[in-house]
Amino acid sequence: MRNSIFLIILAIFLSGCAKNKDNSYELKDSSKKSDSSEVYGSANFDYRDSLETYHMGYNTARDSAYKSENIKELEKLNLLIKKSPNKPGPYLDRGNHFQNIQMYKEAIEDYNLYIKSVPDNYSGYQNRGTAFERLKMYDKALDDYQSVLRLKPDDTIANFNRGVVFDALGKQNEAIAEYTEVIRKDPKLAKAYLNRGLAYEKIKNYEMAYNDLSKAYELNPKYGESLKNKINYINRKK
């Protein structure tokens, strides 16, 4: 079984699991649903990023620093877990490595084991929620993000991810409420204004959409001409 998992991992790795390193924002076809892998550019907010890059709405991908090391780390964690199966930490770490190479079901199994041992740590719920979201298991993702907020009320990523999920479900009013909560907690986060503005556009509230998209551009000019063009379009719709 372990050999089979290793071969799957190796195949994924060799086929190229690198994520797009371009941190610039491009407005996409609104018919395409995105998940929270795009919350802060090409991946979730990482503790190595500065507060400035967090507020600007992009970051260095979580696994960019050790992308080529995922398989090596998985092998180490397999041995560590075999040696000390009752230690919870390695399950969280292994789940993260599985998630880095898009093995979400395996990641969820490890997060389940971690959460069972450490039910009061928000990290397990945050990461498991992301894995559920990638699998489009949105109800479970929403529940996990809510668990994060119960354990860490000042968290912004969980609110943001909930907003993205509601957007994917076509529940724009609920999405707007989540983005509004993010902005209350962190009024300098450009991406929250951007997503809230796009949600307002979907419900034809063009005045609010214009205000939010303009604020997003003010906070992060790196959004560039695509967002400027969007703002001009919304302005004509008002």
ZAZAPA-455345 format. One line per field, with one value per atom (N, C-alpha, C): atom name; chain; x, y, z. Coordinates in steps of 0.2 Angstrom, whole numbers, padded with zeros to 4 digits, always signed. Layout:
N
atom c(CA_...) $
chain c(A_...) $
c1 c(X_...) $
c2 c(Y_...) $
c3 c(Z_...) $
END
This chain:
238
atom c(N_CA_C_N_CA_C_N_CA_C_N_CA_C_N_CA_C_N_CA_C_N_CA_C_N_CA_C_N_CA_C_N_CA_C_N_CA_C_N_CA_C_N_CA_C_N_CA_C_N_CA_C_N_CA_C_N_CA_C_N_CA_C_N_CA_C_N_CA_C_N_CA_C_N_CA_C_N_CA_C_N_CA_C_N_CA_C_N_CA_C_N_CA_C_N_CA_C_N_CA_C_N_CA_C_N_CA_C_N_CA_C_N_CA_C_N_CA_C_N_CA_C_N_CA_C_N_CA_C_N_CA_C_N_CA_C_N_CA_C_N_CA_C_N_CA_C_N_CA_C_N_CA_C_N_CA_C_N_CA_C_N_CA_C_N_CA_C_N_CA_C_N_CA_C_N_CA_C_N_CA_C_N_CA_C_N_CA_C_N_CA_C_N_CA_C_N_CA_C_N_CA_C_N_CA_C_N_CA_C_N_CA_C_N_CA_C_N_CA_C_N_CA_C_N_CA_C_N_CA_C_N_CA_C_N_CA_C_N_CA_C_N_CA_C_N_CA_C_N_CA_C_N_CA_C_N_CA_C_N_CA_C_N_CA_C_N_CA_C_N_CA_C_N_CA_C_N_CA_C_N_CA_C_N_CA_C_N_CA_C_N_CA_C_N_CA_C_N_CA_C_N_CA_C_N_CA_C_N_CA_C_N_CA_C_N_CA_C_N_CA_C_N_CA_C_N_CA_C_N_CA_C_N_CA_C_N_CA_C_N_CA_C_N_CA_C_N_CA_C_N_CA_C_N_CA_C_N_CA_C_N_CA_C_N_CA_C_N_CA_C_N_CA_C_N_CA_C_N_CA_C_N_CA_C_N_CA_C_N_CA_C_N_CA_C_N_CA_C_N_CA_C_N_CA_C_N_CA_C_N_CA_C_N_CA_C_N_CA_C_N_CA_C_N_CA_C_N_CA_C_N_CA_C_N_CA_C_N_CA_C_N_CA_C_N_CA_C_N_CA_C_N_CA_C_N_CA_C_N_CA_C_N_CA_C_N_CA_C_N_CA_C_N_CA_C_N_CA_C_N_CA_C_N_CA_C_N_CA_C_N_CA_C_N_CA_C_N_CA_C_N_CA_C_N_CA_C_N_CA_C_N_CA_C_N_CA_C_N_CA_C_N_CA_C_N_CA_C_N_CA_C_N_CA_C_N_CA_C_N_CA_C_N_CA_C_N_CA_C_N_CA_C_N_CA_C_N_CA_C_N_CA_C_N_CA_C_N_CA_C_N_CA_C_N_CA_C_N_CA_C_N_CA_C_N_CA_C_N_CA_C_N_CA_C_N_CA_C_N_CA_C_N_CA_C_N_CA_C_N_CA_C_N_CA_C_N_CA_C_N_CA_C_N_CA_C_N_CA_C_N_CA_C_N_CA_C_N_CA_C_N_CA_C_N_CA_C_N_CA_C_N_CA_C_N_CA_C_N_CA_C_N_CA_C_N_CA_C_N_CA_C_N_CA_C_N_CA_C_N_CA_C_N_CA_C_N_CA_C_N_CA_C_N_CA_C_N_CA_C_N_CA_C_N_CA_C_N_CA_C_N_CA_C_N_CA_C_N_CA_C_N_CA_C_N_CA_C_N_CA_C_N_CA_C_N_CA_C_N_CA_C_N_CA_C_N_CA_C_N_CA_C_N_CA_C_N_CA_C_N_CA_C_N_CA_C_N_CA_C_N_CA_C_N_CA_C_N_CA_C_N_CA_C_N_CA_C_N_CA_C_N_CA_C_N_CA_C_N_CA_C_N_CA_C_N_CA_C_N_CA_C_N_CA_C_N_CA_C_N_CA_C_N_CA_C_N_CA_C_N_CA_C) $
chain c(A_A_A_A_A_A_A_A_A_A_A_A_A_A_A_A_A_A_A_A_A_A_A_A_A_A_A_A_A_A_A_A_A_A_A_A_A_A_A_A_A_A_A_A_A_A_A_A_A_A_A_A_A_A_A_A_A_A_A_A_A_A_A_A_A_A_A_A_A_A_A_A_A_A_A_A_A_A_A_A_A_A_A_A_A_A_A_A_A_A_A_A_A_A_A_A_A_A_A_A_A_A_A_A_A_A_A_A_A_A_A_A_A_A_A_A_A_A_A_A_A_A_A_A_A_A_A_A_A_A_A_A_A_A_A_A_A_A_A_A_A_A_A_A_A_A_A_A_A_A_A_A_A_A_A_A_A_A_A_A_A_A_A_A_A_A_A_A_A_A_A_A_A_A_A_A_A_A_A_A_A_A_A_A_A_A_A_A_A_A_A_A_A_A_A_A_A_A_A_A_A_A_A_A_A_A_A_A_A_A_A_A_A_A_A_A_A_A_A_A_A_A_A_A_A_A_A_A_A_A_A_A_A_A_A_A_A_A_A_A_A_A_A_A_A_A_A_A_A_A_A_A_A_A_A_A_A_A_A_A_A_A_A_A_A_A_A_A_A_A_A_A_A_A_A_A_A_A_A_A_A_A_A_A_A_A_A_A_A_A_A_A_A_A_A_A_A_A_A_A_A_A_A_A_A_A_A_A_A_A_A_A_A_A_A_A_A_A_A_A_A_A_A_A_A_A_A_A_A_A_A_A_A_A_A_A_A_A_A_A_A_A_A_A_A_A_A_A_A_A_A_A_A_A_A_A_A_A_A_A_A_A_A_A_A_A_A_A_A_A_A_A_A_A_A_A_A_A_A_A_A_A_A_A_A_A_A_A_A_A_A_A_A_A_A_A_A_A_A_A_A_A_A_A_A_A_A_A_A_A_A_A_A_A_A_A_A_A_A_A_A_A_A_A_A_A_A_A_A_A_A_A_A_A_A_A_A_A_A_A_A_A_A_A_A_A_A_A_A_A_A_A_A_A_A_A_A_A_A_A_A_A_A_A_A_A_A_A_A_A_A_A_A_A_A_A_A_A_A_A_A_A_A_A_A_A_A_A_A_A_A_A_A_A_A_A_A_A_A_A_A_A_A_A_A_A_A_A_A_A_A_A_A_A_A_A_A_A_A_A_A_A_A_A_A_A_A_A_A_A_A_A_A_A_A_A_A_A_A_A_A_A_A_A_A_A_A_A_A_A_A_A_A_A_A_A_A_A_A_A_A_A_A_A_A_A_A_A_A_A_A_A_A_A_A_A_A_A_A_A_A_A_A_A_A_A_A_A_A_A_A_A_A_A_A_A_A_A_A_A_A_A_A_A_A_A_A_A_A_A_A_A_A_A_A_A_A_A_A_A_A_A_A_A_A_A_A_A_A_A_A_A_A_A_A_A_A_A_A_A_A_A_A_A_A_A_A_A_A_A_A_A_A_A_A_A_A_A_A_A_A_A_A_A_A_A_A_A_A_A_A_A_A_A_A_A_A_A_A_A_A_A_A_A_A_A_A_A_A_A_A_A_A_A_A_A_A_A_A_A_A_A_A_A_A_A_A_A_A_A_A_A_A_A) $
c1 c(+0004_+0000_+0004_+0009_+0014_+0018_+0020_+0023_+0018_+0012_+0007_+0006_+0006_+0005_+0011_+0017_+0024_+0024_+0021_+0022_+0017_+0011_+0006_+0009_+0012_+0016_+0021_+0025_+0031_+0028_+0022_+0020_+0017_+0014_+0011_+0017_+0022_+0028_+0031_+0032_+0036_+0032_+0025_+0021_+0021_+0023_+0024_+0018_+0020_+0015_+0016_+0020_+0022_+0016_+0015_+0009_+0012_+0007_+0009_+0012_+0018_+0021_+0020_+0016_+0014_+0009_+0011_+0006_+0002_+0002_-0002_-0009_-0014_-0021_-0024_-0027_-0030_-0038_-0042_-0049_-0051_-0054_-0056_-0063_-0065_-0071_-0076_-0081_-0085_-0089_-0089_-0093_-0088_-0082_-0077_-0077_-0078_-0078_-0071_-0069_-0062_-0063_-0058_-0058_-0053_-0052_-0048_-0041_-0039_-0032_-0030_-0034_-0033_-0034_-0035_-0037_-0031_-0025_-0020_-0015_-0018_-0013_-0014_-0008_-0008_-0009_-0010_-0011_-0013_-0014_-0017_-0011_-0013_-0008_-0003_+0003_+0008_+0012_+0013_+0016_+0023_+0026_+0033_+0032_+0025_+0024_+0024_+0026_+0025_+0018_+0017_+0010_+0008_+0013_+0012_+0010_+0013_+0010_+0004_+0002_-0004_-0010_-0008_-0013_-0014_-0008_-0008_-0012_-0013_-0018_-0014_-0008_-0004_+0001_+0004_+0009_+0013_+0019_+0023_+0019_+0018_+0014_+0017_+0012_+0014_+0020_+0020_+0024_+0030_+0031_+0036_+0043_+0044_+0050_+0053_+0048_+0050_+0046_+0044_+0040_+0043_+0049_+0053_+0055_+0053_+0054_+0048_+0043_+0037_+0037_+0040_+0040_+0045_+0051_+0056_+0053_+0049_+0046_+0040_+0037_+0032_+0035_+0040_+0044_+0046_+0049_+0051_+0045_+0039_+0034_+0031_+0031_+0028_+0032_+0039_+0043_+0042_+0041_+0039_+0033_+0028_+0021_+0021_+0025_+0026_+0029_+0034_+0038_+0033_+0030_+0026_+0019_+0015_+0008_+0003_+0005_+0000_+0002_+0008_+0009_+0005_+0001_-0003_+0000_+0006_+0009_+0010_+0014_+0016_+0010_+0004_-0002_-0004_-0004_-0005_+0000_+0006_+0012_+0011_+0009_+0009_+0003_-0003_-0009_-0007_-0003_-0001_+0003_+0007_+0011_+0007_+0002_-0003_-0007_-0009_-0013_-0008_-0002_+0002_+0003_+0002_+0002_-0005_-0010_-0017_-0020_-0017_-0020_-0024_-0030_-0034_-0038_-0040_-0043_-0038_-0032_-0027_-0025_-0025_-0024_-0030_-0036_-0042_-0041_-0039_-0038_-0033_-0028_-0023_-0026_-0029_-0032_-0037_-0041_-0046_-0042_-0037_-0033_-0030_-0028_-0025_-0030_-0036_-0041_-0044_-0044_-0047_-0042_-0036_-0031_-0031_-0031_-0030_-0037_-0042_-0048_-0049_-0044_-0044_-0039_-0036_-0031_-0035_-0035_-0039_-0035_-0029_-0025_-0028_-0030_-0032_-0039_-0043_-0050_-0048_-0044_-0042_-0040_-0035_-0032_-0037_-0041_-0046_-0051_-0053_-0058_-0056_-0050_-0047_-0047_-0045_-0046_-0053_-0057_-0064_-0067_-0064_-0066_-0064_-0057_-0055_-0059_-0062_-0066_-0073_-0074_-0081_-0086_-0083_-0088_-0089_-0093_-0094_-0097_-0102_-0105_-0100_-0095_-0090_-0085_-0083_-0078_-0081_-0087_-0090_-0090_-0092_-0092_-0085_-0080_-0073_-0071_-0072_-0070_-0074_-0080_-0084_-0080_-0078_-0074_-0068_-0065_-0059_-0061_-0066_-0069_-0071_-0073_-0075_-0069_-0063_-0057_-0053_-0053_-0049_-0054_-0057_-0062_-0059_-0053_-0050_-0047_-0048_-0045_-0049_-0045_-0048_-0049_-0044_-0044_-0050_-0053_-0059_-0065_-0065_-0071_-0070_-0064_-0063_-0065_-0063_-0064_-0071_-0075_-0082_-0085_-0083_-0085_-0084_-0079_-0077_-0082_-0083_-0087_-0094_-0097_-0104_-0104_-0099_-0098_-0099_-0095_-0096_-0103_-0106_-0113_-0118_-0116_-0121_-0125_-0122_-0125_-0122_-0123_-0119_-0120_-0126_-0127_-0124_-0123_-0120_-0112_-0110_-0103_-0101_-0105_-0104_-0104_-0108_-0107_-0101_-0098_-0092_-0086_-0086_-0081_-0081_-0087_-0088_-0085_-0086_-0082_-0075_-0072_-0065_-0063_-0066_-0064_-0065_-0070_-0070_-0064_-0062_-0056_-0049_-0049_-0043_-0045_-0046_-0048_-0043_-0037_-0032_-0031_-0036_-0035_-0038_-0034_-0037_-0041_-0039_-0043_-0050_-0051_-0058_-0063_-0060_-0064_-0065_-0060_-0061_-0066_-0066_-0071_-0078_-0078_-0085_-0088_-0083_-0086_-0088_-0085_-0087_-0094_-0095_-0101_-0107_-0105_-0110_-0112_-0107_-0109_-0114_-0113_-0117_-0124_-0125_-0132_-0135_-0131_-0132_-0132_-0129_-0128_-0121_-0122_-0116_-0113_-0117_-0114_-0109_-0111_-0106_-0101_-0102_-0097_-0091_-0094_-0089_-0084_-0088_-0084_-0079_-0081_-0076_-0071_-0072_-0067_-0062_-0064_-0060_-0055_-0058_-0054_-0049_-0051_-0046_-0040_-0042_-0036_-0032_-0035_-0031_-0026_-0029_-0024_-0019_-0021_-0016_-0016_-0012_-0012_-0009_-0006_-0004_-0009_-0015_-0021_-0021_-0018_-0017_-0023_-0022_-0026_-0033_-0032_-0038_-0044_-0041_-0046_-0048_-0044_-0046_-0051_-0050_-0056_-0062_-0062_-0068_-0071_-0067_-0070_-0074_-0071_-0074_-0080_-0080_-0086_-0092_-0090_-0095_-0098_-0093_-0095_-0100_-0100_-0105_-0111_-0111_-0117_-0121_-0118_-0121_-0128) $
c2 c(-0006_+0000_+0006_+0006_+0012_+0013_+0008_+0008_+0011_+0009_+0012_+0019_+0022_+0029_+0032_+0029_+0033_+0033_+0028_+0029_+0034_+0035_+0040_+0047_+0048_+0054_+0056_+0051_+0052_+0054_+0051_+0052_+0059_+0061_+0068_+0073_+0071_+0076_+0077_+0071_+0071_+0075_+0075_+0078_+0085_+0088_+0095_+0097_+0098_+0100_+0107_+0111_+0118_+0122_+0127_+0132_+0138_+0142_+0148_+0153_+0155_+0159_+0167_+0168_+0175_+0177_+0182_+0185_+0190_+0192_+0197_+0195_+0199_+0197_+0198_+0193_+0194_+0192_+0197_+0196_+0190_+0185_+0179_+0179_+0174_+0173_+0172_+0176_+0176_+0169_+0165_+0159_+0153_+0155_+0150_+0151_+0146_+0146_+0145_+0149_+0148_+0147_+0144_+0142_+0146_+0145_+0150_+0149_+0145_+0145_+0151_+0155_+0162_+0168_+0166_+0171_+0176_+0174_+0179_+0178_+0177_+0176_+0169_+0165_+0158_+0153_+0156_+0151_+0155_+0151_+0154_+0158_+0163_+0167_+0162_+0164_+0160_+0164_+0161_+0165_+0168_+0166_+0169_+0176_+0177_+0183_+0189_+0195_+0201_+0203_+0207_+0210_+0214_+0217_+0221_+0217_+0211_+0207_+0204_+0203_+0200_+0205_+0212_+0217_+0218_+0218_+0219_+0214_+0208_+0203_+0198_+0196_+0191_+0188_+0183_+0180_+0175_+0173_+0167_+0161_+0156_+0150_+0146_+0143_+0140_+0135_+0131_+0126_+0128_+0134_+0136_+0135_+0136_+0135_+0128_+0123_+0116_+0111_+0114_+0110_+0104_+0104_+0098_+0093_+0096_+0091_+0088_+0088_+0085_+0078_+0074_+0067_+0065_+0068_+0067_+0068_+0073_+0074_+0069_+0067_+0062_+0055_+0054_+0048_+0048_+0054_+0055_+0054_+0057_+0057_+0050_+0047_+0040_+0036_+0037_+0033_+0035_+0042_+0045_+0043_+0042_+0040_+0033_+0029_+0022_+0020_+0025_+0024_+0027_+0032_+0035_+0037_+0032_+0033_+0037_+0038_+0042_+0049_+0051_+0059_+0062_+0067_+0070_+0075_+0078_+0083_+0081_+0075_+0072_+0071_+0070_+0069_+0076_+0081_+0088_+0089_+0088_+0089_+0085_+0079_+0074_+0076_+0078_+0081_+0087_+0091_+0097_+0095_+0091_+0088_+0085_+0081_+0078_+0083_+0088_+0094_+0097_+0098_+0102_+0099_+0092_+0088_+0086_+0089_+0088_+0081_+0078_+0072_+0073_+0076_+0079_+0074_+0068_+0063_+0060_+0059_+0057_+0062_+0069_+0074_+0074_+0074_+0074_+0068_+0062_+0057_+0058_+0062_+0064_+0069_+0074_+0080_+0077_+0072_+0069_+0066_+0062_+0060_+0065_+0070_+0076_+0079_+0081_+0084_+0080_+0073_+0068_+0069_+0070_+0071_+0078_+0083_+0090_+0094_+0093_+0096_+0103_+0106_+0113_+0117_+0115_+0118_+0120_+0126_+0128_+0126_+0125_+0123_+0117_+0112_+0106_+0108_+0112_+0113_+0118_+0122_+0127_+0123_+0119_+0115_+0109_+0106_+0101_+0105_+0111_+0115_+0116_+0118_+0119_+0113_+0107_+0101_+0099_+0100_+0099_+0104_+0110_+0115_+0113_+0110_+0108_+0102_+0098_+0092_+0094_+0101_+0104_+0101_+0099_+0097_+0103_+0107_+0114_+0114_+0110_+0110_+0109_+0104_+0102_+0107_+0110_+0116_+0121_+0123_+0129_+0127_+0121_+0119_+0119_+0117_+0118_+0125_+0129_+0136_+0140_+0137_+0140_+0138_+0132_+0129_+0133_+0135_+0140_+0146_+0149_+0155_+0155_+0149_+0147_+0147_+0144_+0144_+0150_+0154_+0159_+0165_+0168_+0173_+0179_+0181_+0186_+0184_+0177_+0175_+0178_+0180_+0183_+0177_+0173_+0168_+0164_+0162_+0157_+0161_+0168_+0172_+0172_+0174_+0174_+0168_+0162_+0156_+0155_+0156_+0155_+0160_+0166_+0170_+0167_+0164_+0161_+0155_+0151_+0146_+0148_+0153_+0156_+0158_+0162_+0164_+0158_+0153_+0147_+0144_+0144_+0142_+0146_+0152_+0157_+0161_+0161_+0164_+0171_+0176_+0182_+0186_+0186_+0190_+0187_+0180_+0177_+0179_+0178_+0180_+0187_+0192_+0199_+0199_+0196_+0196_+0194_+0189_+0186_+0191_+0194_+0198_+0205_+0207_+0213_+0211_+0205_+0203_+0204_+0201_+0202_+0209_+0213_+0220_+0223_+0221_+0224_+0222_+0216_+0214_+0217_+0217_+0220_+0224_+0231_+0236_+0237_+0234_+0235_+0230_+0225_+0219_+0220_+0221_+0223_+0218_+0211_+0206_+0205_+0207_+0207_+0212_+0218_+0223_+0221_+0218_+0215_+0210_+0205_+0200_+0202_+0207_+0209_+0214_+0217_+0221_+0217_+0211_+0207_+0204_+0202_+0199_+0205_+0211_+0216_+0217_+0216_+0216_+0211_+0205_+0199_+0201_+0205_+0206_+0213_+0216_+0222_+0228_+0228_+0234_+0237_+0241_+0244_+0249_+0253_+0258_+0255_+0250_+0247_+0243_+0240_+0237_+0242_+0247_+0253_+0255_+0256_+0258_+0253_+0247_+0242_+0240_+0240_+0239_+0245_+0251_+0256_+0256_+0254_+0253_+0248_+0242_+0237_+0239_+0243_+0246_+0251_+0255_+0260_+0256_+0251_+0247_+0243_+0241_+0236_+0238_+0243_+0245_+0240_+0234_+0229_+0225_+0226_+0223_+0226_+0232_+0234_+0236_+0236_+0238_+0234_+0227_+0223_+0226_+0227_+0230_+0237_+0241_+0248_+0248_+0243_+0242_+0240_+0236_+0233_+0239_+0243_+0249_+0253_+0255_+0259_+0256_+0250_+0246_+0247_+0246_+0246_+0254_+0258_+0265_+0267_+0264_+0266_+0262_+0257_+0253_+0257_+0261_+0264_+0268) $
c3 c(+0000_+0000_+0000_+0004_+0005_-0002_-0005_-0011_-0017_-0016_-0021_-0020_-0014_-0013_-0015_-0014_-0016_-0024_-0027_-0035_-0037_-0034_-0036_-0035_-0029_-0027_-0032_-0034_-0039_-0045_-0048_-0054_-0054_-0049_-0049_-0049_-0045_-0044_-0051_-0054_-0061_-0066_-0066_-0071_-0070_-0064_-0063_-0059_-0052_-0047_-0046_-0049_-0048_-0049_-0045_-0045_-0049_-0052_-0055_-0050_-0051_-0047_-0048_-0053_-0055_-0050_-0046_-0041_-0043_-0049_-0051_-0052_-0052_-0052_-0060_-0062_-0069_-0068_-0070_-0070_-0074_-0072_-0075_-0078_-0082_-0085_-0078_-0078_-0072_-0071_-0077_-0077_-0074_-0073_-0070_-0062_-0058_-0051_-0049_-0044_-0041_-0034_-0031_-0024_-0021_-0014_-0010_-0011_-0016_-0018_-0021_-0023_-0025_-0021_-0014_-0009_-0009_-0009_-0008_-0014_-0020_-0026_-0028_-0027_-0030_-0024_-0018_-0012_-0006_-0001_+0005_+0009_+0013_+0016_+0020_+0020_+0023_+0028_+0034_+0039_+0037_+0032_+0030_+0026_+0024_+0021_+0025_+0023_+0027_+0027_+0032_+0033_+0027_+0024_+0018_+0012_+0011_+0005_+0007_+0013_+0015_+0013_+0015_+0014_+0006_+0003_-0004_-0008_-0005_-0008_-0012_-0011_-0014_-0009_-0011_-0007_-0010_-0007_-0010_-0008_-0013_-0012_-0006_-0002_+0004_+0003_-0002_-0003_-0008_-0010_-0015_-0012_-0006_-0003_-0002_-0003_-0002_-0007_-0012_-0017_-0019_-0021_-0023_-0017_-0011_-0005_-0003_-0006_-0003_-0002_-0008_-0007_-0002_-0001_+0004_+0011_+0012_+0018_+0020_+0015_+0016_+0018_+0015_+0017_+0025_+0026_+0033_+0038_+0036_+0041_+0041_+0036_+0036_+0041_+0041_+0046_+0053_+0054_+0060_+0063_+0059_+0061_+0063_+0059_+0061_+0067_+0069_+0075_+0081_+0080_+0086_+0083_+0082_+0079_+0083_+0090_+0094_+0094_+0091_+0091_+0086_+0087_+0082_+0077_+0079_+0075_+0068_+0067_+0061_+0056_+0059_+0054_+0051_+0055_+0052_+0047_+0048_+0043_+0037_+0038_+0032_+0028_+0031_+0028_+0023_+0026_+0022_+0016_+0017_+0011_+0006_+0008_+0003_+0000_+0003_+0000_-0005_-0003_-0008_-0015_-0015_-0021_-0023_-0021_-0023_-0021_-0016_-0014_-0008_-0010_-0004_+0000_-0003_+0001_+0007_+0005_+0009_+0015_+0012_+0017_+0022_+0020_+0025_+0030_+0028_+0032_+0038_+0036_+0041_+0045_+0043_+0047_+0052_+0049_+0054_+0060_+0059_+0065_+0069_+0066_+0070_+0074_+0071_+0075_+0080_+0079_+0084_+0091_+0090_+0095_+0098_+0094_+0096_+0093_+0096_+0094_+0095_+0099_+0100_+0097_+0092_+0087_+0081_+0079_+0073_+0067_+0067_+0061_+0057_+0061_+0058_+0054_+0057_+0054_+0048_+0048_+0043_+0036_+0038_+0032_+0029_+0034_+0032_+0028_+0030_+0026_+0019_+0018_+0012_+0007_+0010_+0006_+0004_+0009_+0007_+0002_+0002_-0003_-0010_-0010_-0017_-0020_-0015_-0018_-0019_-0018_-0019_-0014_-0008_-0002_+0002_-0001_+0002_+0009_+0010_+0017_+0022_+0021_+0026_+0026_+0021_+0021_+0025_+0024_+0028_+0036_+0037_+0045_+0048_+0044_+0046_+0047_+0042_+0043_+0049_+0050_+0056_+0063_+0063_+0068_+0070_+0064_+0065_+0069_+0066_+0069_+0077_+0078_+0085_+0090_+0087_+0091_+0090_+0085_+0083_+0080_+0084_+0082_+0078_+0078_+0074_+0068_+0066_+0060_+0054_+0049_+0043_+0037_+0037_+0031_+0031_+0037_+0037_+0035_+0037_+0034_+0027_+0024_+0017_+0014_+0016_+0013_+0013_+0018_+0018_+0013_+0012_+0007_+0000_-0001_-0008_-0009_-0004_-0005_-0006_-0003_-0004_-0011_-0013_-0020_-0025_-0024_-0028_-0028_-0023_-0022_-0025_-0027_-0030_-0024_-0018_-0013_-0011_-0016_-0015_-0009_-0006_+0000_+0006_+0006_+0011_+0010_+0004_+0003_+0005_+0003_+0005_+0012_+0016_+0023_+0026_+0023_+0025_+0023_+0017_+0015_+0020_+0021_+0026_+0033_+0035_+0041_+0041_+0035_+0034_+0034_+0031_+0031_+0037_+0041_+0048_+0052_+0051_+0055_+0052_+0046_+0042_+0036_+0038_+0033_+0027_+0028_+0022_+0017_+0018_+0014_+0007_+0002_-0005_-0007_-0007_-0010_-0007_-0001_+0002_-0002_-0003_-0006_-0014_-0017_-0023_-0024_-0020_-0020_-0018_-0013_-0011_-0017_-0020_-0026_-0032_-0033_-0038_-0036_-0030_-0028_-0028_-0027_-0027_-0035_-0039_-0046_-0048_-0046_-0048_-0046_-0040_-0038_-0041_-0045_-0049_-0044_-0039_-0034_-0037_-0042_-0046_-0042_-0038_-0034_-0029_-0025_-0020_-0024_-0029_-0033_-0035_-0038_-0040_-0034_-0028_-0022_-0020_-0020_-0017_-0022_-0028_-0033_-0034_-0033_-0033_-0026_-0021_-0015_-0016_-0019_-0020_-0024_-0029_-0033_-0030_-0026_-0021_-0017_-0014_-0009_-0013_-0019_-0023_-0030_-0032_-0039_-0043_-0040_-0044_-0048_-0046_-0050_-0057_-0058_-0065_-0069_-0076_-0081_-0081_-0080_-0080_-0075_-0069_-0064_-0065_-0068_-0070_-0075_-0080_-0085_-0082_-0077_-0074_-0070_-0067_-0063_-0068_-0073_-0078_-0081_-0082_-0085_-0079_-0073_-0068_-0067_-0068_-0067_-0073_-0079_-0084_-0082_-0078_-0077_-0071_-0067_-0061_-0063) $
END
